[in-house]
């Protein structure tokens, strides 16, 4: 029985073994396919009877998640496989960020097995995910499939503490604010994933202290744990009690149960005008000197519990009574809030010796409703006026007087010129009177003329004389006042105008000429001078019948004829008056010469004088005078002709006597003479040998003045000119050039580019005749090219003769 059992057990074991051997490949493959870390991105499937076909990647590979900060390095993440070829005949590759692109070195793949391995620690706050591409290649490196994309997500861990955005927050809230009033909002951040609880923040207040400490112990503020908004929780915020609060804040992730950090918030209490100002006293005393404007005669003080140097603390003062004339003003001292009382209009002790001002004080900013409902504080300010010796004063300063010229000494110029507010006696004195014009009574102050007032004084400036006088009272401490006296000397009409004629003659025909223009002058000044008035004296009817005067302007008039008169001299009485007050007029005798005029209206005074003089001469005397004039003219004509005949004719060459600069001028040679025998038409001495010329006598006509050279000193000696022709005709060019060079450098002859005359040709010429009469050919047959070799001065001559 035991034996049977053993045999049966062995049989079962063999069956199991054979079953295992037959089913292992299928089981392992199924297990591998069921594994979550094995992917078949290139899986093939059977499509009906068509056999095996490559499947399209229509399905999405889920992301591969791996936690950050893992210490298990290296770590297999996922295995990829391709079932296209048999195992061992496929190579696997990956590329992209984390592999061969920045950041490099995070992932690798086993080429044979297809396992993707993490090689470095990941930080989600730096890189939250990676997208890499996977390739399946055959052993030759040829791609077997299209690349597929693997997405690796880095799973967040709570490895970052939340942090406030500021080390200290500052906020403000008005005093007496209601509970629930928003004060400020604090903010914190967390670098962890905001989609997880790792970044779920919660705010809280863990401490509160008043400033100054221990003034308020109850909790005055609360915070919204989600938004971080801080609001008031209780009543009783009084700035006069506390200035503010120092609050300790906390923020924690994981909704308050995770990592935490701390900060602080300063909340200041804003002042509101809930306290009215009040005077420190009901009455104030001060003094002010009369006759003075004083900026500060005293101060009044107030108190205010609101915040200093704000509109709730600054006050304004108002004078409500006691100052009807507006003599006082109260301004605020911004630093102390005190009221500065000042005198803006001088006080008069004699009129009122004290003032009682009622002053009210209130804030610049209106009082809030929660403030006390009391009337504004007021106080009485008593101001005593102090008496002083007031200086006398002139009724008019400067003192301006007007005195007619010629006023005699003793003329009263001014009186009652000063007064004294204290009604004291006054003393007067002259401080400056350069020409001693003034006589000043030292007690009454009357000013009289010390001498005749004239315009001849050298101290007058535009007819104004200046002096300075002083007045002094007789008090214990005398005061003095000074005034400047300006005396304007008025013009008096004491000169009559005088005429003068602007022309000498006028036509006897009224239709010709413009008449005789008369003008006038006056030694007086306006308004006692122009305009002037011209008229003819009507005592002689003949003047009125033949002559008339027409006014041209304020100072000129035209004298014209009404009918023709005989040429000659006339004396007309002209009445001339000025515009003075009273006006002065005089009769002046005006001499008028009436002459005969041509058709253009031009006067002929000589003929007029002759005819005028002929009225008293006989006809014979008149003929003798005319004959003498004709004879005198004939004698002058004869003398001029004789002098012209005696004058030796002078032939002017190109370098002859001339006062003009003859450079670049064309000279006319209009006289050729009658040959060698004709010595009258041309001076033959110019063709003679200069060695045989006899010096001319001293009576000969002097040589004319040579032109002055501006480019060189004219008083230098002249250079030597070449006078004899060269023996060799071929040297003619050098001869001419030497002459030109000497002429150019000669400071006593006309300047450059002036033609020169060489008046001596020598005893004889070796050259043949240049005349075309003796030549056998015409000028056109001659060759003038040799002229070009003589230099640039003969180029023009060569061009004229060269027909080519």
Residue pairs with C-beta under 8 A, 6 or more apart in sequence:
32 38
33 40
37 76
37 77
37 78
37 79
38 78
38 79
38 80
38 81
39 61
39 78
39 79
39 80
39 81
40 80
40 81
40 82
40 83
41 57
41 61
41 80
41 82
41 134
41 145
41 148
42 54
42 55
42 82
42 83
42 84
42 136
42 144
42 145
42 148
43 55
43 83
44 52
44 53
44 54
44 55
44 83
44 84
45 53
45 55
46 52
46 53
47 53
54 84
54 145
57 146
57 148
61 148
61 149
61 150
61 151
63 129
63 151
63 152
63 153
64 77
64 78
64 116
64 150
64 151
64 152
64 153
65 152
65 153
65 155
66 75
66 77
66 118
66 122
66 152
66 153
66 154
66 155
67 122
67 154
67 155
67 157
68 121
68 122
68 123
68 124
68 154
68 155
68 156
68 157
68 159
69 121
69 122
69 123
69 157
69 159
70 118
70 121
70 122
71 121
73 118
73 119
73 120
73 121
74 108
74 117
74 118
74 119
75 117
75 118
76 115
76 116
76 117
76 118
77 107
77 116
77 117
77 118
77 152
78 115
78 116
78 150
79 113
79 114
79 115
79 116
80 92
80 109
80 114
80 116
80 134
80 136
80 148
80 150
81 90
81 114
82 90
82 92
82 114
82 136
82 144
82 145
84 90
84 136
84 144
84 145
85 138
85 144
88 112
89 138
89 139
90 114
90 136
90 137
90 138
90 144
91 111
91 112
91 136
91 137
91 138
91 139
91 141
92 109
92 110
92 111
92 112
92 113
92 114
92 134
92 135
92 136
92 137
93 109
93 111
93 134
93 135
93 137
94 107
94 108
94 109
94 116
94 132
94 133
94 134
94 135
94 150
95 101
95 132
95 133
95 135
96 130
96 131
96 132
96 133
97 103
97 127
97 130
97 131
97 132
98 104
98 105
98 106
98 107
98 127
98 130
98 132
98 152
99 106
99 107
99 108
99 132
103 127
105 119
105 120
106 118
106 119
106 120
106 122
106 130
107 116
107 117
107 118
107 119
107 130
107 132
107 152
108 116
108 117
108 119
109 115
109 116
109 117
109 134
110 117
116 134
116 150
122 154
123 154
124 154
124 155
124 156
124 157
124 192
124 193
125 160
125 191
125 192
127 154
128 153
128 154
128 193
129 151
129 152
129 153
129 154
130 151
130 152
130 154
131 149
131 150
131 151
131 152
132 149
132 150
132 152
133 147
133 148
133 149
133 150
134 147
134 148
134 149
134 150
135 143
135 145
135 147
136 143
136 144
136 145
137 143
137 144
138 144
156 192
156 193
156 196
156 198
157 192
157 198
158 192
158 197
158 198
158 253
158 254
158 258
158 259
159 192
160 190
160 191
160 192
160 198
160 259
161 190
161 253
161 259
161 260
161 261
162 188
162 189
162 190
162 199
162 201
162 251
162 252
162 253
162 259
162 260
162 261
163 188
163 189
163 190
163 261
164 186
164 187
164 188
164 249
164 251
164 261
164 262
164 263
165 187
165 188
165 189
166 186
166 187
166 263
167 263
167 264
168 263
168 264
168 265
168 266
169 184
169 186
169 249
169 263
169 264
169 265
169 266
170 184
170 265
170 266
170 267
170 268
171 183
171 184
171 230
171 265
171 266
171 267
171 268
172 183
172 184
172 267
172 268
172 269
172 270
173 181
173 183
173 232
173 237
173 267
173 268
173 269
173 270
174 181
174 237
174 269
174 270
174 272
175 237
175 238
175 239
175 240
175 269
175 270
175 271
175 272
175 274
176 235
176 237
176 238
176 272
176 274
176 370
177 232
177 237
178 232
178 235
179 231
179 232
179 233
179 234
179 235
180 231
180 232
180 233
181 231
181 232
182 229
182 230
182 231
183 221
183 230
183 231
183 232
183 267
184 229
184 230
184 265
184 267
185 227
185 228
185 229
185 230
186 203
186 223
186 228
186 230
186 249
186 263
186 265
187 228
188 201
188 203
188 228
188 251
188 261
188 263
190 198
190 199
190 201
190 253
191 199
192 198
192 199
192 253
193 199
197 253
197 254
197 255
197 258
198 253
198 254
198 258
199 253
200 253
200 254
200 255
201 251
201 252
201 253
201 255
202 225
202 226
202 251
202 252
202 253
202 255
202 256
203 223
203 224
203 225
203 226
203 227
203 228
203 249
203 250
203 251
204 223
204 225
204 249
204 250
204 251
204 252
204 256
205 221
205 222
205 223
205 230
205 247
205 248
205 249
205 250
206 248
206 249
206 250
206 262
207 247
207 248
208 219
208 220
208 221
208 245
208 246
208 247
208 248
209 245
209 246
209 247
210 216
210 217
210 242
210 244
210 245
210 246
211 242
211 243
211 244
211 245
211 246
212 242
212 243
215 241
215 242
216 236
216 241
216 242
216 245
218 234
218 236
219 233
219 234
220 232
220 233
220 234
220 236
220 237
220 245
221 230
221 231
221 232
221 233
221 245
221 247
221 267
222 230
222 231
222 233
223 229
223 230
223 231
223 249
224 231
225 256
228 251
230 247
230 265
230 267
237 269
238 269
239 269
239 270
239 271
239 272
239 306
239 307
240 275
240 305
240 306
242 269
243 268
243 269
244 266
244 267
244 268
244 269
245 266
245 267
246 264
246 265
246 266
247 264
247 265
247 266
247 267
248 262
248 263
248 264
249 262
249 263
249 264
249 265
250 260
250 261
250 262
251 260
251 261
251 262
251 263
252 258
252 259
252 260
252 261
253 259
253 260
271 306
271 307
271 310
271 312
271 313
272 306
272 312
272 368
272 370
273 306
273 311
273 312
273 363
273 365
273 366
273 367
273 368
273 371
274 306
274 367
274 368
274 370
274 371
275 304
275 305
275 306
275 312
275 371
275 372
276 304
276 362
276 363
276 367
276 371
276 372
276 374
276 376
276 377
277 302
277 303
277 304
277 315
277 337
277 361
277 362
277 363
277 377
278 302
278 303
278 304
278 361
278 377
279 300
279 301
279 302
279 361
279 377
279 378
279 379
280 301
280 302
280 303
281 300
281 301
281 379
282 379
282 380
283 379
283 380
283 381
283 382
284 298
284 300
284 379
284 380
284 381
284 382
285 298
285 381
285 382
285 384
286 297
286 298
286 341
286 381
286 382
286 383
286 384
287 297
287 298
287 383
287 384
287 385
287 386
288 294
288 297
288 343
288 347
288 383
288 384
288 385
288 386
289 347
289 385
289 386
289 388
290 346
290 347
290 348
290 349
290 385
290 386
290 387
290 388
290 390
291 346
291 347
291 348
291 388
291 390
292 343
292 346
292 347
293 343
293 344
293 345
293 346
294 342
294 343
295 340
295 342
296 340
296 341
296 342
297 341
297 342
297 343
297 383
298 341
298 381
298 383
299 333
299 338
299 339
299 340
299 341
300 317
300 330
300 338
300 339
300 341
300 359
300 379
300 381
301 336
301 337
301 338
301 339
302 315
302 337
302 338
302 339
302 361
302 377
304 312
304 313
304 315
304 337
304 363
306 312
306 313
306 363
307 313
308 337
309 334
310 365
311 363
311 364
311 365
312 363
312 365
313 337
313 363
314 332
314 334
314 337
314 363
314 364
315 332
315 337
315 339
315 361
315 362
315 363
315 364
316 332
316 361
316 362
316 363
316 364
317 330
317 331
317 332
317 339
317 359
317 360
317 361
318 330
318 359
318 360
318 361
318 362
319 328
319 329
319 330
319 357
319 358
319 359
320 358
320 359
320 360
320 378
321 357
321 358
322 355
322 356
322 357
322 358
322 381
323 355
323 357
325 345
326 344
326 345
327 343
327 344
327 345
327 346
327 347
327 355
328 341
328 342
328 343
328 344
328 355
328 357
328 383
329 341
329 342
329 344
330 339
330 340
330 341
330 342
330 359
331 339
331 340
331 342
332 338
332 339
332 340
333 339
333 340
339 359
339 361
341 357
341 381
341 383
347 385
348 385
348 421
349 385
349 386
349 387
349 388
350 387
350 421
350 422
352 385
353 384
353 385
353 387
354 382
354 383
354 384
354 385
355 382
355 383
355 385
356 380
356 381
356 382
356 383
357 380
357 381
357 382
357 383
358 378
358 379
358 380
358 381
359 378
359 379
359 380
359 381
360 376
360 377
360 378
361 376
361 377
361 378
361 379
362 376
389 422
389 473
389 475
389 476
389 477
389 478
389 479
390 420
390 421
390 422
390 479
391 473
391 479
391 480
391 481
392 418
392 419
392 420
392 421
392 424
392 426
392 471
392 472
392 473
392 479
392 480
392 481
393 418
393 419
393 420
393 421
393 481
394 417
394 418
394 471
394 481
394 483
395 416
395 417
395 418
395 419
396 417
396 483
397 481
397 483
397 484
398 483
398 484
398 485
398 486
399 414
399 417
399 469
399 483
399 484
399 485
399 486
400 485
400 486
400 488
401 413
401 414
401 447
401 485
401 486
401 487
401 488
402 487
402 488
402 490
403 411
403 413
403 449
403 453
403 487
403 488
403 489
403 490
404 453
404 489
404 490
404 492
405 453
405 454
405 455
405 489
405 490
405 491
405 492
406 452
406 453
406 454
406 492
406 494
407 449
407 452
407 453
408 449
408 452
409 448
409 449
409 450
409 451
409 452
410 448
410 449
411 448
411 449
411 453
412 446
412 447
412 448
413 438
413 447
413 448
413 449
413 487
414 446
414 447
415 444
415 445
415 446
415 447
416 445
417 445
417 447
417 471
417 483
418 426
418 428
418 445
418 471
418 481
418 483
420 426
420 473
422 473
422 475
424 473
424 474
424 475
425 443
425 473
425 474
426 443
426 445
426 471
426 472
426 473
426 474
427 442
427 443
427 471
427 472
427 474
428 440
428 441
428 442
428 443
428 444
428 445
428 469
428 470
428 471
429 440
429 442
429 469
429 470
429 471
429 472
430 438
430 440
430 467
430 468
430 469
431 468
431 469
431 470
431 482
432 466
432 467
432 468
433 467
433 468
434 459
434 467
435 457
435 458
435 459
435 465
436 450
436 451
437 449
437 450
437 451
437 453
437 457
437 465
437 467
437 487
438 447
438 448
438 449
438 450
438 467
438 469
438 485
439 447
439 448
439 449
439 450
440 446
440 447
440 469
441 447
441 448
445 471
447 469
447 485
453 487
453 489
454 489
455 463
455 489
457 465
459 465
459 466
460 489
463 488
463 489
463 490
463 491
464 486
464 487
464 488
464 489
465 486
465 487
465 488
465 489
466 484
466 485
466 486
466 487
467 484
467 485
467 487
468 482
468 483
468 484
468 485
469 482
469 483
469 485
470 480
470 481
470 482
470 483
471 480
471 481
471 483
472 478
472 479
472 480
472 481
473 479
491 524
491 525
491 526
491 527
491 528
492 524
492 528
493 524
493 528
493 578
493 580
493 581
493 582
493 583
493 584
494 524
494 584
495 522
495 523
495 524
495 528
495 584
496 522
496 576
496 577
496 578
496 584
496 585
496 586
497 520
497 521
497 522
497 529
497 532
497 576
497 577
497 578
497 584
497 586
498 520
498 521
498 522
498 576
498 588
499 518
499 519
499 520
499 534
499 574
499 576
499 588
499 590
500 518
500 519
500 520
500 521
501 516
501 517
501 518
501 519
501 590
501 591
502 517
502 518
502 519
502 556
503 516
503 517
504 593
504 605
505 516
505 593
505 594
505 595
505 603
505 605
505 608
506 513
506 515
506 516
506 559
506 560
506 561
506 592
506 593
506 594
506 595
506 603
507 513
507 561
507 594
507 595
507 596
507 597
507 601
507 603
508 561
508 564
508 565
508 566
508 567
508 594
508 595
508 596
508 597
509 561
509 564
509 597
510 560
510 561
510 562
510 563
510 564
512 597
512 599
512 601
513 597
513 601
513 603
514 558
514 601
515 558
515 559
515 560
515 561
516 558
516 559
516 560
516 592
517 552
517 556
517 557
517 558
517 559
518 534
518 549
518 556
518 557
518 558
518 559
518 574
518 590
519 555
519 556
519 557
520 530
520 532
520 534
520 555
520 576
522 528
522 529
522 530
522 532
522 578
524 578
524 580
527 579
527 580
527 581
528 578
528 579
528 580
528 581
529 578
529 579
529 580
530 554
530 555
530 578
530 579
531 553
531 554
531 555
531 579
532 554
532 555
532 557
532 576
532 577
532 578
532 579
533 551
533 576
533 577
533 578
533 579
533 585
534 549
534 551
534 557
534 574
534 575
534 576
535 549
535 574
535 575
536 543
536 544
536 547
536 548
536 549
536 572
536 573
536 574
536 575
537 543
537 573
537 574
537 575
537 587
538 544
539 573
540 573
543 572
543 573
545 562
545 563
546 561
546 562
546 563
546 565
547 559
547 560
547 561
547 562
547 572
548 559
548 560
548 561
548 562
549 557
549 558
549 559
549 560
549 574
550 557
550 558
550 560
551 557
552 558
559 572
559 574
559 590
559 592
561 594
565 594
566 594
567 594
567 595
567 596
567 608
567 611
567 612
568 593
568 594
568 608
568 611
568 612
568 615
569 591
569 592
569 593
569 594
569 612
570 591
570 592
570 593
570 594
571 589
571 590
571 591
571 592
572 589
572 590
572 592
573 587
573 588
573 589
573 590
574 587
574 588
574 589
574 590
575 585
575 586
575 587
576 585
576 586
576 587
576 588
577 583
577 584
577 585
577 586
578 584
578 585
593 605
593 608
594 608
595 603
595 604
595 605
595 607
595 608
596 603
596 604
596 607
596 608
596 611
597 603
597 604
598 604
614 622
647 701
648 700
648 701
649 683
650 656
650 657
650 701
650 704
651 671
651 682
651 683
651 686
652 658
653 667
653 757
653 759
654 662
654 667
654 754
654 755
654 756
654 757
655 749
655 750
655 754
655 755
655 756
655 757
656 704
657 703
657 704
657 705
657 706
658 704
658 707
659 704
659 705
659 707
660 707
661 707
661 750
661 751
662 707
662 750
662 754
663 750
663 751
663 752
663 753
663 754
664 753
667 755
671 681
671 682
672 681
672 682
673 681
673 682
674 681
676 684
685 693
686 759
687 759
687 760
687 761
688 760
689 760
689 763
690 723
690 760
706 748
706 749
706 750
707 749
707 750
707 751
708 714
709 747
709 748
709 749
709 750
709 751
710 751
711 751
712 747
713 747
714 747
714 748
715 747
716 747
716 748
718 746
718 747
718 748
718 749
719 742
719 745
719 746
720 742
721 739
721 742
721 743
722 735
722 738
722 739
722 742
723 760
724 762
725 732
725 735
725 761
725 762
725 765
726 732
726 734
726 735
727 766
729 766
729 767
732 790
733 789
733 790
733 791
736 790
736 793
737 791
737 793
739 756
739 758
740 756
740 793
743 749
743 754
743 756
744 752
769 775
772 778
772 779
779 801
780 803
782 801
784 797
784 798
784 801
784 802
785 798
785 802
787 794
787 795
787 797
787 798
787 801
788 794
788 795
788 798
